[in-house]
Amino acid sequence: MPSLISVVIPAYNAEQFIGQTIQSVLDQTYPCHEIIVVDDGSTDSTMEVLKRFDGSIRYLYQQNKGPSAARNAGIQVAQGEFICFLDADDCWTSEKLEVQLAFMEANRDLALVFSDYEEFNEEGIVLSSFLAEKYHMFPTCPIVAGPLDNAFETLILENFVTTPTVMVRKSCLEKTGVFDEEIRSVEDRDLWLRISASYRIACIPRIFCKKRVHQMNVSKQTELAVRGKIRVLEKNWKLFPQLVPDLMWRTHLAEAYCQLGYLLLKKNQRKCALKAGILSLKHMVLRGPRDPSLNLMPWWMSVGLIPAALLGWKLSRSLGQALKGGK
């Protein structure tokens, strides 16, 4: 009996691109069992566009709760053995499901497989290939398809698993849990950490997804994203304290709190920036003796954040520039 695949597409005000997105799923060389579109309270003509696909999709509507809640709603009703996710403004290459399914069936110990993707702009010009350009950051990613060594540890460093490239066993999600709806940014990284803590995951370093970059989805290193990263790290440290040394958790939390502190400082939220600076310095101190091979910059950034918060962003920058000029 052929394996069943469910594709979950969260959609919010997606009228402009969702038709192309769904068509890329319908054009797969291996047909999926169902396409579940979860309308997350759209106020545009998304529903009208979806009517063109009556009979080809399963439509769910909910009040706006965010993409995690929308994906979870799709997972809950999915009937497939395998689940894939696709954002409403992205597309797949035609062989995505066929190649990933064959790989998962040949490696039944794997819970999840992901792939590379490329970004393109509104003119259709390819901007970048994720793993190809950032490969030096992820030495565990294989050149040929295969399982990843130390996936959990590497995910603490950086989220290299992109949601629209994923195929995951539903049985795995039933054990690890689904997307954390309380985390409003980088919630996918939280799920991949929980999965990689208990299961093997693999990479097929081929481009199966084309991610559209447009004005509505350009992501920035916002306060929300950094707070989400902190929450993900703190949560998974509590869940899996034994998987990596405390030094690693504290190092990355120190850097994240430091980053948050400077973002708050630029907004002139000095008390909150000071608190973030103290937490950053606390993790730097408690992580233990510094490895001489580690970069000193995060340490000095953490130390410098506290007086910067006390003085204020503009004054501390002026003093810094004056000191540089006096050398």
N, C-alpha and C positions, 0 to 999 in steps of 0.2 A: 504494500500500500504506500503511495507517495506521501512523503512528509508534508505536513500542513504548516504553512507560514502565515502569520498574521502581521499586517503592517499597520502601525498606529501613527496617525498624523494629527497632532494638535494644531488647531487653527484659530487665530484671532485676527480679525480684520485682514483676511488673506485674499481678498477678491482679485488682486492683481496677478498673483503668481500661482495660486493653488491648482488651477486647471493644468498647467504644465507639470506641476509636481505629481498629480494623480496620473497623468498620462505616462510619465516616466515609470510608474509602477505597473501600469497596464501593459507597457511595452517590454516587460521582462521576458527573458527567454525561458525562465521557469516561473509559471504563474503562481501567484500567492493565493491562499485560500480565501482571504478576506482583507479588504482595505477598510480600516476603521478610522473615520474622520471625526474627531471630537471638537466641536465648535465651542470655543471657550468664551461664549458671550459676545460674539462679533456684532458690531453695530453698522457694518457696511453691507455690501451685497454678496458676502461669502456664500450664504445659503442659496442665492439665486444661481451662482456659478456651479455649485454642487449639484443642482437639479439636472444639469447636463449629464451627470454620471449616475443617475438613478438606475438601480439594478447592478451597478458595478461597485458601489461602496455601501458601507454601513454607517449611517449618520447618527451621531449622538450630540445632544446639546446640553450645556450646563452654564450656569452663571459664571462670570469671569472669576477664576481662581488661580490662574497662572498655568504655565506649560506642564509643570510637574503633576498637578492635579488632573490635567487633561490626559496626560500620558497614562497615569494610574487608572483613570476611568476606562481607557482603552484596554489596558492590560487585564483589568477585571473581567471584561466580557470576551476577551480573545479566546478563540478555540484552537489556535495553532499550537503545535509543539515548540515552534520557534517564533520569536517575536523580533520584529525590526521596527525601528523608529525613523521617521522622516519629517523634517520641518516643512512647513507649508510654503516656503519660498525656495526650497532646494530641489534638486533632481538627482536621480540615479543613472548610472550607465546601465545598459540593457542586460548585462551579464551578472550584475551584482548578486542577486538571489541565487542563481544557479551555482556560481563558483563558491560562495560562502556555504551554501547548504552541502555541497559535495565535500567540502573541507570538514565541516562539523560532523557529517556522517562517517567520515574516515577517521575521525579523532573523537571518539565518544566520551573521552574523559574531559573534554573541554566544555566549559560553561558558556564561553563568549568568544566571538571573533570580531575583529574590527579591521578597518582598512585605511588607506590613505584617501585624501580628498584634495580637490583643487578649488580655489576661489576664483570667481569671475565677476566682472562688473556689469553695469547696465548696458554697456556696449558689446558685451560678450567676450571681452578680452580677458584671458586667463592671467590672474595676478600672482598666484603662488601655488605650490604644492606643499602641503603641511609637513609630512614626514621627510620628504626629500630636502626641504630647506632647513628643517630643524633636527635632522638626523643626528648631528653631533651632540645634541642635548639628550638623546635617548639611545645610548649604546646598546640597550637590551632589545631594541626593535630589529628583527632579523632582516637580512637582505632578501631572503627567500621566505615563503610562508612557513610559519612555525610558532610554537609556544614561546612565551616570554619568560625569561629568568628574572626573578626579583621584580615582578610587575607591581606588587603592593608598594615596595620601597620607592620605585620610580614614580608612581602616582602621587606619592607624598611630595616629591620634587615638582612635578608638573602634570597637568592633565593632558595626556597625549591620546586619549580615547575620545573620539568625536561621535556624539550620539547618532547622527544620521548614517554612520558607517557600521553600526553595530548589528550583529545578529546574536541573540541570547536565548538559551533554553528557558522556557516558561517554568519548568520544574525548579530551576535555579532561583528564579525570582520568588517563587513560592516559599523558599527556604530563607533567602537573605533579606526579603522584603523589597519594596519597590522604591520609587523616588520619595525623598523626604520633602513633604509639602511645606514644612516650616522653614526650609532653606530656600530663599527666593533668588539665589544666584549660585552658580557652580554646583547645583544640586546633583548634576550628573556625575561629577567627580566623586561625590560621597557614595553613590551607588556602585561605581566601578571599584572603589576601595573595598567596600563590603564584599563584593563578589570575588575580587582577587585575593582577599584574605582567606577564603575557604576553597577556591577553585582555581584551576588553571585557565588562563586566557591566552589568546593567540592573535597574531597580526598577519594579514595578507597585505604586503606592501605594494598594492596596486590601487589605482584611483577608481573607486566605484561610486563616488559622490561628487557632485558639483554644487558648491555652496555659493549662493548669490550674495554679493556685497552691494548693499544699497543704503540709501539715507536712513531708512527706518530700522536697519538692523546692525549698524556699525557699532561694535562694542568698544567701550573704553574701560580703562582701569578705574572704575568708580568706587566710591566708598562702599556701596552695596556689594560689589564683587569682592572686595577685600574682606569685608565683614563675613561674607559667605565662606570665603576661604578659611578664615579663622575658626568659624563654627565647624566646618568640615574636619579640620585638623584636630580640634579639641574633642569632637565627638568620637572620631575613630581612634584617637589615643586612648580614650576610656574603654572603647570596645575591644581593642586589640593591643594592649600595652606590651605584650610579649613579642610581637612580630619584628619590631625594630628597636634599637636602643633609644632611651630617653633623650640622648643627645640630639638625635635626628629630629624628634618631635619639637624639642625646645629651640633648636636652631631655626627651623622653618616658622615656628610661631613667633619667635623674636623678630624675624624679618617681616612677617605679616603685620605684627603690631606696629613696628617701626614705619612701615608703608602707610598704615592707617593713620598714624600720628601725623605724618607730613601732609596727608590729604586733608585732615581736619585743621591743621595749622593754616593751610592756604585759605580755608574758609573762616579763619579767625575764631575757631572754636577751641580756644586755648586750654580750657579745663579738660575737655575731652582728649585733646592732643597730649596733654601732660599725663593723663591716666594711661593712654596708650604707650607713651614713652617709658613710663615706669614698668608696665607689664613687659615691654620689649626688653628692657634692661634686666628685669627679674629673670626672664628665661635665658638671657645671655649668661648671667652669673650662675644660675642653677644647673646649667648644662654641664658644668664641670670644667676641668682644665682645657684650655684652648689648644686644638691641634695646630702646630706651627704651620702646617700646609694650608690651613684655611685662610680665606680672604679676610683681611682686617677691616675692610670697609663697612660691613654690616654692624660690627662692634662700634665703630666710631659714629656711624649714623644713629645708632641707638643712644649712645652717650650724648651726642649733640642735640638730640630731639628735646631733652628736658630743659636745658637753658633756652633753647629756641622757643619752646612753649611758654616759658616764664617771661621772656622778653617780647614775644610777638614775632610773627613771620617777617614783617617788613624791617623791623629794627635789627633782627638777627642777621638778615641778609645784608643789610647795610654795613653792620660790623664786620661780617665775613669778608665783604668786598674791600673794606678799609684795611683790614689786616693783610689781605693779599697784596693790596697796593703798596703797603708799607714794607714789604719784603724786598 
